[in-house]
């Protein structure tokens, strides 16, 4: 086994800006003429930066909303997270999307229980529906 596989990997805190889109949409936007299988590229979510760089995103609790709620895609976004040396994927820690001309943090909110969560789901308290809203400023 090469020594590099067991070596400590550098981790950097990074802020990235661009639009969150599917890999299929990013490849179409770049007009590269690459023929790819449609299913995998339609479910892979990436950040397409203003300079055209495509950065694939890891799906976890912090980024799950970007993968499952299409309303958060294809609009300006700011992602804060981690880059791991030798790994092309970006791990999102927090993110904001543009709404009404400014960057805002989305949340899913239950009006009955006044609970907010980071990704779409039924309310963990009353099992009712939760609505997407932008987190009020503090």
CNS distance restraints for C-alpha pairs under 8 A (distance, minus, plus):
assign (resid   1 and name CA) (resid   5 and name CA) 7.18 0.50 0.50
assign (resid   2 and name CA) (resid   6 and name CA) 7.77 0.50 0.50
assign (resid   3 and name CA) (resid   7 and name CA) 6.36 0.50 0.50
assign (resid   9 and name CA) (resid  84 and name CA) 6.45 0.50 0.50
assign (resid   9 and name CA) (resid  85 and name CA) 5.50 0.50 0.50
assign (resid   9 and name CA) (resid  86 and name CA) 7.67 0.50 0.50
assign (resid  10 and name CA) (resid  84 and name CA) 5.87 0.50 0.50
assign (resid  10 and name CA) (resid  85 and name CA) 5.11 0.50 0.50
assign (resid  11 and name CA) (resid  82 and name CA) 6.48 0.50 0.50
assign (resid  11 and name CA) (resid  83 and name CA) 5.63 0.50 0.50
assign (resid  11 and name CA) (resid  84 and name CA) 4.62 0.50 0.50
assign (resid  11 and name CA) (resid  85 and name CA) 6.28 0.50 0.50
assign (resid  12 and name CA) (resid  82 and name CA) 5.51 0.50 0.50
assign (resid  12 and name CA) (resid  83 and name CA) 5.17 0.50 0.50
assign (resid  12 and name CA) (resid  84 and name CA) 6.59 0.50 0.50
assign (resid  13 and name CA) (resid  80 and name CA) 7.43 0.50 0.50
assign (resid  13 and name CA) (resid  81 and name CA) 5.70 0.50 0.50
assign (resid  13 and name CA) (resid  82 and name CA) 4.70 0.50 0.50
assign (resid  13 and name CA) (resid  83 and name CA) 6.54 0.50 0.50
assign (resid  14 and name CA) (resid  80 and name CA) 5.88 0.50 0.50
assign (resid  14 and name CA) (resid  81 and name CA) 5.51 0.50 0.50
assign (resid  14 and name CA) (resid  82 and name CA) 5.78 0.50 0.50
assign (resid  14 and name CA) (resid  83 and name CA) 6.80 0.50 0.50
assign (resid  15 and name CA) (resid  78 and name CA) 6.91 0.50 0.50
assign (resid  15 and name CA) (resid  79 and name CA) 5.66 0.50 0.50
assign (resid  15 and name CA) (resid  80 and name CA) 4.50 0.50 0.50
assign (resid  15 and name CA) (resid  81 and name CA) 6.49 0.50 0.50
assign (resid  16 and name CA) (resid  49 and name CA) 7.66 0.50 0.50
assign (resid  16 and name CA) (resid  78 and name CA) 5.79 0.50 0.50
assign (resid  16 and name CA) (resid  79 and name CA) 5.17 0.50 0.50
assign (resid  16 and name CA) (resid  80 and name CA) 6.46 0.50 0.50
assign (resid  17 and name CA) (resid  47 and name CA) 7.77 0.50 0.50
assign (resid  17 and name CA) (resid  49 and name CA) 5.95 0.50 0.50
assign (resid  17 and name CA) (resid  50 and name CA) 7.55 0.50 0.50
assign (resid  17 and name CA) (resid  76 and name CA) 7.35 0.50 0.50
assign (resid  17 and name CA) (resid  77 and name CA) 5.74 0.50 0.50
assign (resid  17 and name CA) (resid  78 and name CA) 4.57 0.50 0.50
assign (resid  17 and name CA) (resid  79 and name CA) 6.30 0.50 0.50
assign (resid  18 and name CA) (resid  47 and name CA) 6.07 0.50 0.50
assign (resid  18 and name CA) (resid  48 and name CA) 5.41 0.50 0.50
assign (resid  18 and name CA) (resid  49 and name CA) 4.02 0.50 0.50
assign (resid  18 and name CA) (resid  50 and name CA) 5.61 0.50 0.50
assign (resid  18 and name CA) (resid  75 and name CA) 7.97 0.50 0.50
assign (resid  18 and name CA) (resid  76 and name CA) 5.49 0.50 0.50
assign (resid  18 and name CA) (resid  77 and name CA) 5.53 0.50 0.50
assign (resid  18 and name CA) (resid  78 and name CA) 6.76 0.50 0.50
assign (resid  19 and name CA) (resid  47 and name CA) 5.54 0.50 0.50
assign (resid  19 and name CA) (resid  48 and name CA) 5.25 0.50 0.50
assign (resid  19 and name CA) (resid  49 and name CA) 6.38 0.50 0.50
assign (resid  19 and name CA) (resid  73 and name CA) 6.95 0.50 0.50
assign (resid  19 and name CA) (resid  74 and name CA) 5.39 0.50 0.50
assign (resid  19 and name CA) (resid  75 and name CA) 5.27 0.50 0.50
assign (resid  19 and name CA) (resid  76 and name CA) 4.78 0.50 0.50
assign (resid  19 and name CA) (resid  77 and name CA) 5.54 0.50 0.50
assign (resid  20 and name CA) (resid  45 and name CA) 6.92 0.50 0.50
assign (resid  20 and name CA) (resid  46 and name CA) 5.72 0.50 0.50
assign (resid  20 and name CA) (resid  47 and name CA) 4.52 0.50 0.50
assign (resid  20 and name CA) (resid  48 and name CA) 6.27 0.50 0.50
assign (resid  20 and name CA) (resid  66 and name CA) 7.33 0.50 0.50
assign (resid  20 and name CA) (resid  72 and name CA) 7.64 0.50 0.50
assign (resid  20 and name CA) (resid  73 and name CA) 5.01 0.50 0.50
assign (resid  20 and name CA) (resid  74 and name CA) 5.53 0.50 0.50
assign (resid  20 and name CA) (resid  75 and name CA) 6.83 0.50 0.50
assign (resid  20 and name CA) (resid  76 and name CA) 7.50 0.50 0.50
assign (resid  20 and name CA) (resid  77 and name CA) 6.84 0.50 0.50
assign (resid  21 and name CA) (resid  25 and name CA) 6.14 0.50 0.50
assign (resid  21 and name CA) (resid  26 and name CA) 6.42 0.50 0.50
assign (resid  21 and name CA) (resid  45 and name CA) 5.78 0.50 0.50
assign (resid  21 and name CA) (resid  46 and name CA) 5.62 0.50 0.50
assign (resid  21 and name CA) (resid  47 and name CA) 6.28 0.50 0.50
assign (resid  21 and name CA) (resid  48 and name CA) 6.89 0.50 0.50
assign (resid  21 and name CA) (resid  73 and name CA) 5.44 0.50 0.50
assign (resid  21 and name CA) (resid  74 and name CA) 5.39 0.50 0.50
assign (resid  22 and name CA) (resid  26 and name CA) 6.30 0.50 0.50
assign (resid  22 and name CA) (resid  41 and name CA) 6.69 0.50 0.50
assign (resid  22 and name CA) (resid  42 and name CA) 5.55 0.50 0.50
assign (resid  22 and name CA) (resid  43 and name CA) 6.41 0.50 0.50
assign (resid  22 and name CA) (resid  44 and name CA) 5.57 0.50 0.50
assign (resid  22 and name CA) (resid  45 and name CA) 4.40 0.50 0.50
assign (resid  22 and name CA) (resid  46 and name CA) 5.79 0.50 0.50
assign (resid  23 and name CA) (resid  27 and name CA) 6.09 0.50 0.50
assign (resid  23 and name CA) (resid  41 and name CA) 4.99 0.50 0.50
assign (resid  23 and name CA) (resid  42 and name CA) 6.20 0.50 0.50
assign (resid  23 and name CA) (resid  43 and name CA) 7.53 0.50 0.50
assign (resid  23 and name CA) (resid  44 and name CA) 5.48 0.50 0.50
assign (resid  23 and name CA) (resid  45 and name CA) 5.77 0.50 0.50
assign (resid  23 and name CA) (resid  46 and name CA) 5.81 0.50 0.50
assign (resid  23 and name CA) (resid  56 and name CA) 7.87 0.50 0.50
assign (resid  24 and name CA) (resid  28 and name CA) 6.20 0.50 0.50
assign (resid  24 and name CA) (resid  38 and name CA) 7.09 0.50 0.50
assign (resid  24 and name CA) (resid  41 and name CA) 4.86 0.50 0.50
assign (resid  24 and name CA) (resid  42 and name CA) 5.28 0.50 0.50
assign (resid  24 and name CA) (resid  44 and name CA) 7.91 0.50 0.50
assign (resid  25 and name CA) (resid  29 and name CA) 6.07 0.50 0.50
assign (resid  25 and name CA) (resid  42 and name CA) 7.73 0.50 0.50
assign (resid  26 and name CA) (resid  30 and name CA) 6.31 0.50 0.50
assign (resid  26 and name CA) (resid  46 and name CA) 7.66 0.50 0.50
assign (resid  26 and name CA) (resid  48 and name CA) 6.27 0.50 0.50
assign (resid  26 and name CA) (resid  54 and name CA) 7.11 0.50 0.50
assign (resid  27 and name CA) (resid  31 and name CA) 6.40 0.50 0.50
assign (resid  27 and name CA) (resid  32 and name CA) 6.59 0.50 0.50
assign (resid  27 and name CA) (resid  34 and name CA) 7.48 0.50 0.50
assign (resid  28 and name CA) (resid  32 and name CA) 7.14 0.50 0.50
assign (resid  28 and name CA) (resid  33 and name CA) 7.75 0.50 0.50
assign (resid  30 and name CA) (resid  52 and name CA) 7.07 0.50 0.50
assign (resid  36 and name CA) (resid  41 and name CA) 7.49 0.50 0.50
assign (resid  37 and name CA) (resid  41 and name CA) 6.83 0.50 0.50
assign (resid  38 and name CA) (resid  42 and name CA) 5.93 0.50 0.50
assign (resid  39 and name CA) (resid  43 and name CA) 6.54 0.50 0.50
assign (resid  40 and name CA) (resid  44 and name CA) 6.24 0.50 0.50
assign (resid  43 and name CA) (resid  67 and name CA) 7.81 0.50 0.50
assign (resid  44 and name CA) (resid  56 and name CA) 7.37 0.50 0.50
assign (resid  44 and name CA) (resid  57 and name CA) 7.96 0.50 0.50
assign (resid  45 and name CA) (resid  56 and name CA) 6.17 0.50 0.50
assign (resid  45 and name CA) (resid  57 and name CA) 5.98 0.50 0.50
assign (resid  45 and name CA) (resid  66 and name CA) 7.65 0.50 0.50
assign (resid  45 and name CA) (resid  67 and name CA) 6.29 0.50 0.50
assign (resid  46 and name CA) (resid  54 and name CA) 6.32 0.50 0.50
assign (resid  46 and name CA) (resid  55 and name CA) 5.31 0.50 0.50
assign (resid  46 and name CA) (resid  56 and name CA) 4.15 0.50 0.50
assign (resid  46 and name CA) (resid  57 and name CA) 5.31 0.50 0.50
assign (resid  47 and name CA) (resid  53 and name CA) 7.89 0.50 0.50
assign (resid  47 and name CA) (resid  54 and name CA) 5.77 0.50 0.50
assign (resid  47 and name CA) (resid  55 and name CA) 5.09 0.50 0.50
assign (resid  47 and name CA) (resid  56 and name CA) 6.36 0.50 0.50
assign (resid  47 and name CA) (resid  57 and name CA) 7.11 0.50 0.50
assign (resid  48 and name CA) (resid  52 and name CA) 5.93 0.50 0.50
assign (resid  48 and name CA) (resid  53 and name CA) 5.77 0.50 0.50
assign (resid  48 and name CA) (resid  54 and name CA) 4.81 0.50 0.50
assign (resid  48 and name CA) (resid  55 and name CA) 6.60 0.50 0.50
assign (resid  49 and name CA) (resid  53 and name CA) 5.27 0.50 0.50
assign (resid  49 and name CA) (resid  54 and name CA) 6.61 0.50 0.50
assign (resid  49 and name CA) (resid  55 and name CA) 7.98 0.50 0.50
assign (resid  55 and name CA) (resid  88 and name CA) 7.15 0.50 0.50
assign (resid  55 and name CA) (resid  89 and name CA) 6.52 0.50 0.50
assign (resid  55 and name CA) (resid  90 and name CA) 6.80 0.50 0.50
assign (resid  56 and name CA) (resid  88 and name CA) 6.97 0.50 0.50
assign (resid  56 and name CA) (resid  89 and name CA) 4.98 0.50 0.50
assign (resid  56 and name CA) (resid  90 and name CA) 6.25 0.50 0.50
assign (resid  57 and name CA) (resid  63 and name CA) 7.92 0.50 0.50
assign (resid  57 and name CA) (resid  89 and name CA) 5.35 0.50 0.50
assign (resid  57 and name CA) (resid  90 and name CA) 4.90 0.50 0.50
assign (resid  57 and name CA) (resid  91 and name CA) 6.21 0.50 0.50
assign (resid  57 and name CA) (resid  92 and name CA) 7.21 0.50 0.50
assign (resid  58 and name CA) (resid  63 and name CA) 7.35 0.50 0.50
assign (resid  58 and name CA) (resid  89 and name CA) 6.01 0.50 0.50
assign (resid  58 and name CA) (resid  90 and name CA) 5.95 0.50 0.50
assign (resid  58 and name CA) (resid  91 and name CA) 5.34 0.50 0.50
assign (resid  58 and name CA) (resid  92 and name CA) 7.22 0.50 0.50
assign (resid  59 and name CA) (resid  63 and name CA) 5.58 0.50 0.50
assign (resid  59 and name CA) (resid  64 and name CA) 5.53 0.50 0.50
assign (resid  59 and name CA) (resid  67 and name CA) 7.16 0.50 0.50
assign (resid  59 and name CA) (resid  91 and name CA) 7.78 0.50 0.50
assign (resid  60 and name CA) (resid  64 and name CA) 5.43 0.50 0.50
assign (resid  61 and name CA) (resid 118 and name CA) 7.40 0.50 0.50
assign (resid  61 and name CA) (resid 119 and name CA) 7.41 0.50 0.50
assign (resid  62 and name CA) (resid  92 and name CA) 6.14 0.50 0.50
assign (resid  62 and name CA) (resid  93 and name CA) 5.65 0.50 0.50
assign (resid  62 and name CA) (resid  94 and name CA) 6.35 0.50 0.50
assign (resid  62 and name CA) (resid 118 and name CA) 6.84 0.50 0.50
assign (resid  62 and name CA) (resid 119 and name CA) 7.96 0.50 0.50
assign (resid  63 and name CA) (resid  67 and name CA) 7.04 0.50 0.50
assign (resid  63 and name CA) (resid  91 and name CA) 7.95 0.50 0.50
assign (resid  63 and name CA) (resid  92 and name CA) 5.74 0.50 0.50
assign (resid  63 and name CA) (resid  93 and name CA) 7.40 0.50 0.50
assign (resid  63 and name CA) (resid  94 and name CA) 7.61 0.50 0.50
assign (resid  63 and name CA) (resid  95 and name CA) 7.89 0.50 0.50
assign (resid  64 and name CA) (resid  68 and name CA) 6.33 0.50 0.50
assign (resid  64 and name CA) (resid 118 and name CA) 7.98 0.50 0.50
assign (resid  64 and name CA) (resid 119 and name CA) 6.02 0.50 0.50
assign (resid  65 and name CA) (resid  69 and name CA) 5.42 0.50 0.50
assign (resid  65 and name CA) (resid  72 and name CA) 7.53 0.50 0.50
assign (resid  65 and name CA) (resid 118 and name CA) 6.88 0.50 0.50
assign (resid  65 and name CA) (resid 119 and name CA) 4.53 0.50 0.50
assign (resid  65 and name CA) (resid 120 and name CA) 6.46 0.50 0.50
assign (resid  66 and name CA) (resid  70 and name CA) 7.08 0.50 0.50
assign (resid  66 and name CA) (resid  72 and name CA) 5.93 0.50 0.50
assign (resid  66 and name CA) (resid  73 and name CA) 6.53 0.50 0.50
assign (resid  68 and name CA) (resid 120 and name CA) 7.63 0.50 0.50
assign (resid  69 and name CA) (resid  73 and name CA) 7.50 0.50 0.50
assign (resid  69 and name CA) (resid 120 and name CA) 7.35 0.50 0.50
assign (resid  72 and name CA) (resid  97 and name CA) 6.87 0.50 0.50
assign (resid  75 and name CA) (resid  97 and name CA) 6.78 0.50 0.50
assign (resid  75 and name CA) (resid  98 and name CA) 6.37 0.50 0.50
assign (resid  76 and name CA) (resid  97 and name CA) 5.90 0.50 0.50
assign (resid  76 and name CA) (resid  98 and name CA) 5.39 0.50 0.50
assign (resid  77 and name CA) (resid  95 and name CA) 7.13 0.50 0.50
assign (resid  77 and name CA) (resid  96 and name CA) 5.60 0.50 0.50
assign (resid  77 and name CA) (resid  97 and name CA) 4.24 0.50 0.50
assign (resid  77 and name CA) (resid  98 and name CA) 6.02 0.50 0.50
assign (resid  77 and name CA) (resid 103 and name CA) 7.06 0.50 0.50
assign (resid  78 and name CA) (resid  95 and name CA) 5.62 0.50 0.50
assign (resid  78 and name CA) (resid  96 and name CA) 5.28 0.50 0.50
assign (resid  78 and name CA) (resid  97 and name CA) 6.44 0.50 0.50
assign (resid  78 and name CA) (resid 103 and name CA) 7.53 0.50 0.50
assign (resid  79 and name CA) (resid  92 and name CA) 6.30 0.50 0.50
assign (resid  79 and name CA) (resid  93 and name CA) 7.58 0.50 0.50
assign (resid  79 and name CA) (resid  94 and name CA) 6.14 0.50 0.50
assign (resid  79 and name CA) (resid  95 and name CA) 4.39 0.50 0.50
assign (resid  79 and name CA) (resid  96 and name CA) 6.58 0.50 0.50
assign (resid  80 and name CA) (resid  92 and name CA) 5.91 0.50 0.50
assign (resid  80 and name CA) (resid  93 and name CA) 5.68 0.50 0.50
assign (resid  80 and name CA) (resid  94 and name CA) 5.30 0.50 0.50
assign (resid  80 and name CA) (resid  95 and name CA) 5.96 0.50 0.50
assign (resid  81 and name CA) (resid  90 and name CA) 6.95 0.50 0.50
assign (resid  81 and name CA) (resid  91 and name CA) 5.44 0.50 0.50
assign (resid  81 and name CA) (resid  92 and name CA) 4.35 0.50 0.50
assign (resid  81 and name CA) (resid  93 and name CA) 4.56 0.50 0.50
assign (resid  81 and name CA) (resid  94 and name CA) 6.67 0.50 0.50
assign (resid  82 and name CA) (resid  90 and name CA) 6.08 0.50 0.50
assign (resid  82 and name CA) (resid  91 and name CA) 5.18 0.50 0.50
assign (resid  82 and name CA) (resid  92 and name CA) 6.63 0.50 0.50
assign (resid  82 and name CA) (resid  93 and name CA) 7.33 0.50 0.50
assign (resid  83 and name CA) (resid  87 and name CA) 7.41 0.50 0.50
assign (resid  83 and name CA) (resid  88 and name CA) 7.92 0.50 0.50
assign (resid  83 and name CA) (resid  89 and name CA) 7.28 0.50 0.50
assign (resid  83 and name CA) (resid  90 and name CA) 5.46 0.50 0.50
assign (resid  83 and name CA) (resid  91 and name CA) 6.68 0.50 0.50
assign (resid  84 and name CA) (resid  88 and name CA) 7.78 0.50 0.50
assign (resid  84 and name CA) (resid  89 and name CA) 7.89 0.50 0.50
assign (resid  84 and name CA) (resid  90 and name CA) 7.65 0.50 0.50
assign (resid  95 and name CA) (resid 105 and name CA) 6.50 0.50 0.50
assign (resid  96 and name CA) (resid 103 and name CA) 5.50 0.50 0.50
assign (resid  96 and name CA) (resid 104 and name CA) 4.93 0.50 0.50
assign (resid  96 and name CA) (resid 105 and name CA) 4.49 0.50 0.50
assign (resid  96 and name CA) (resid 106 and name CA) 6.78 0.50 0.50
assign (resid  97 and name CA) (resid 102 and name CA) 7.91 0.50 0.50
assign (resid  97 and name CA) (resid 103 and name CA) 5.11 0.50 0.50
assign (resid  97 and name CA) (resid 104 and name CA) 5.47 0.50 0.50
assign (resid  97 and name CA) (resid 105 and name CA) 6.46 0.50 0.50
assign (resid  97 and name CA) (resid 106 and name CA) 7.30 0.50 0.50
assign (resid  98 and name CA) (resid 102 and name CA) 5.14 0.50 0.50
assign (resid  98 and name CA) (resid 103 and name CA) 4.27 0.50 0.50
assign (resid  98 and name CA) (resid 104 and name CA) 6.06 0.50 0.50
assign (resid  99 and name CA) (resid 103 and name CA) 6.21 0.50 0.50
assign (resid  99 and name CA) (resid 104 and name CA) 6.40 0.50 0.50
assign (resid  99 and name CA) (resid 134 and name CA) 7.97 0.50 0.50
assign (resid 104 and name CA) (resid 134 and name CA) 6.00 0.50 0.50
assign (resid 104 and name CA) (resid 135 and name CA) 6.87 0.50 0.50
assign (resid 105 and name CA) (resid 134 and name CA) 5.51 0.50 0.50
assign (resid 105 and name CA) (resid 135 and name CA) 5.41 0.50 0.50
assign (resid 106 and name CA) (resid 118 and name CA) 7.46 0.50 0.50
assign (resid 106 and name CA) (resid 132 and name CA) 6.81 0.50 0.50
assign (resid 106 and name CA) (resid 133 and name CA) 5.77 0.50 0.50
assign (resid 106 and name CA) (resid 134 and name CA) 4.37 0.50 0.50
assign (resid 106 and name CA) (resid 135 and name CA) 5.73 0.50 0.50
assign (resid 107 and name CA) (resid 116 and name CA) 6.13 0.50 0.50
assign (resid 107 and name CA) (resid 117 and name CA) 5.84 0.50 0.50
assign (resid 107 and name CA) (resid 118 and name CA) 5.29 0.50 0.50
assign (resid 107 and name CA) (resid 119 and name CA) 6.92 0.50 0.50
assign (resid 107 and name CA) (resid 132 and name CA) 5.81 0.50 0.50
assign (resid 107 and name CA) (resid 133 and name CA) 5.62 0.50 0.50
assign (resid 107 and name CA) (resid 134 and name CA) 5.92 0.50 0.50
assign (resid 107 and name CA) (resid 135 and name CA) 5.97 0.50 0.50
assign (resid 108 and name CA) (resid 116 and name CA) 5.37 0.50 0.50
assign (resid 108 and name CA) (resid 117 and name CA) 5.26 0.50 0.50
assign (resid 108 and name CA) (resid 118 and name CA) 6.24 0.50 0.50
assign (resid 108 and name CA) (resid 119 and name CA) 6.33 0.50 0.50
assign (resid 108 and name CA) (resid 120 and name CA) 6.11 0.50 0.50
assign (resid 108 and name CA) (resid 121 and name CA) 7.90 0.50 0.50
assign (resid 108 and name CA) (resid 130 and name CA) 5.49 0.50 0.50
assign (resid 108 and name CA) (resid 131 and name CA) 5.15 0.50 0.50
assign (resid 108 and name CA) (resid 132 and name CA) 4.54 0.50 0.50
assign (resid 108 and name CA) (resid 133 and name CA) 6.21 0.50 0.50
assign (resid 109 and name CA) (resid 114 and name CA) 6.68 0.50 0.50
assign (resid 109 and name CA) (resid 115 and name CA) 5.71 0.50 0.50
assign (resid 109 and name CA) (resid 116 and name CA) 4.36 0.50 0.50
assign (resid 109 and name CA) (resid 117 and name CA) 6.63 0.50 0.50
assign (resid 109 and name CA) (resid 130 and name CA) 4.95 0.50 0.50
assign (resid 109 and name CA) (resid 131 and name CA) 5.22 0.50 0.50
assign (resid 109 and name CA) (resid 132 and name CA) 6.44 0.50 0.50
assign (resid 109 and name CA) (resid 133 and name CA) 6.94 0.50 0.50
assign (resid 110 and name CA) (resid 114 and name CA) 5.26 0.50 0.50
assign (resid 110 and name CA) (resid 115 and name CA) 5.35 0.50 0.50
assign (resid 110 and name CA) (resid 116 and name CA) 6.46 0.50 0.50
assign (resid 110 and name CA) (resid 123 and name CA) 6.36 0.50 0.50
assign (resid 110 and name CA) (resid 128 and name CA) 7.47 0.50 0.50
assign (resid 110 and name CA) (resid 129 and name CA) 6.79 0.50 0.50
assign (resid 110 and name CA) (resid 130 and name CA) 4.68 0.50 0.50
assign (resid 110 and name CA) (resid 131 and name CA) 6.59 0.50 0.50
assign (resid 111 and name CA) (resid 115 and name CA) 7.51 0.50 0.50
assign (resid 111 and name CA) (resid 130 and name CA) 7.58 0.50 0.50
assign (resid 112 and name CA) (resid 126 and name CA) 7.93 0.50 0.50
assign (resid 113 and name CA) (resid 125 and name CA) 6.94 0.50 0.50
assign (resid 113 and name CA) (resid 126 and name CA) 7.15 0.50 0.50
assign (resid 115 and name CA) (resid 123 and name CA) 7.55 0.50 0.50
assign (resid 120 and name CA) (resid 130 and name CA) 7.21 0.50 0.50
assign (resid 120 and name CA) (resid 132 and name CA) 7.80 0.50 0.50
assign (resid 121 and name CA) (resid 129 and name CA) 7.41 0.50 0.50
assign (resid 121 and name CA) (resid 130 and name CA) 6.85 0.50 0.50
assign (resid 122 and name CA) (resid 127 and name CA) 5.24 0.50 0.50
assign (resid 122 and name CA) (resid 128 and name CA) 5.62 0.50 0.50
assign (resid 122 and name CA) (resid 129 and name CA) 5.14 0.50 0.50
assign (resid 122 and name CA) (resid 130 and name CA) 6.12 0.50 0.50
assign (resid 123 and name CA) (resid 127 and name CA) 4.57 0.50 0.50
assign (resid 123 and name CA) (resid 128 and name CA) 5.25 0.50 0.50
assign (resid 123 and name CA) (resid 129 and name CA) 6.04 0.50 0.50
assign (resid 123 and name CA) (resid 130 and name CA) 6.07 0.50 0.50
